[in-house]
Amino acid sequence: MTLNIQDIAFGITDWSQIEETQHAGVTGKAMWRTRHFGNIRVRMVEYTPGYLADHWCSKGHILLCLEGELHTELEDGRTFLLKAGMSYQVADNAEPHRSSTATGAKLFIVD
């Protein structure tokens, strides 16, 4: 099966020009720069050192760690460590997960 992306003209995104929004975690914060292309959301996300997500997420993502280290915990207790150059993918409503980082992380996320 092939992903079918439709109705998106060729374009360039200068992420430094996209407005940043801040989202508090239990500890630390996340800074998002977000673009929407139809029903596809694309984000550049930075977590401060000590960030811990304030919720279990059930949204599907394809996530690439660009810098730092990201700890991902699944609700079933499994844990994973992503370093720069590593990615994960998960479907909508498949495995609730939450993120944390001791050192900070920069991510590119499609969902």
N, C-alpha and C positions, 0 to 999 in steps of 0.2 A: 504494500500500500504506500502511496506517495502523498505527502502533505500537499494540499491544494490551497495556496495563498492567492486570493483574488482581489481585484479592485484596489491595488496599492501601486501607485505610480513610483517610478524610480525616484529616490530622494536621498539626501545626505543629512545626517543628524550630527550637529556639533553639541555634544552633551554638556559642554560648559555653558552653553547658551539656554539650556532648558531650566526653568525655574525649579528650585529645590524645595521640597516639603519635608518637614521633620515629623518623625513618629517615635514617641517614647516607648521604650521597652520597660520591663520590670526594673531593669537597670540599663543604663546607657541609652543611646538613641540611634535611630536609623534615618539617614537622609536619602530621599528618593528623588530621582529625576525621571519623569515618566512621559512616554509617548503612547498614543493609541492609534492603531491601524485597524479599523473595523472592530472586530471583537478580539483582536490581539493586543495585549498590553506588553510593552517593552520598557524595562527599567534599568537604570544604572543606580545601584544601591550601595551606600557606604554605611557600615556599622562602626560605632565608636568602640574603643577597647572597653571590655566589661559588659557589652551588650547581651541581654537575654530577652528574647521575644516574650510578649505579654499574653500570648495565646497559642493554641494548637491550630495549625493551618491545615485545611483540607483542600485547598486550591492546588491544582496541578501546575507544575513549573518545569521548565528547563533552565537550570541555573549553572553558570560558569563562574568559578572563583578566579578573579583577576589578580588580587593581592591579598596578603594576609592568610589567616586560617579561619575556617568556619566549622563549627561543631554543629551537627544536625542530629537531633534525637527524634526517634519515632515513638509514637505513643505506646507501642508494644515493648519499649525498653531498649531496642537496638540503637546504637550510636555510630556515627560516621564522622571522620575528619576529612575535610576538603582543604587542600593547599592550592596555591596559585597554579592554574593550568588544569585543575580537576573540575569535573561537573557532576551533577546528578539530574535525574529526571524522575518525575512522579506524576501519575494521572490525577485528575479531579476525583475527590472522594475515595482515594485508594488507601492511603496510609497517612494519617495525621502526623504532622511533624512540626518541630520548632527549632529555631536557630539560636546560637549563642557564639560569642567569640571573646577570648581573653585579650587578644592583641589588636583586634580590629580587622575588618575585611572589606574588600571592594568586590562587588558582584555585578554580573550582567544577567538579567532574568527575563525570560519570555514566558508569558502566561495568558 
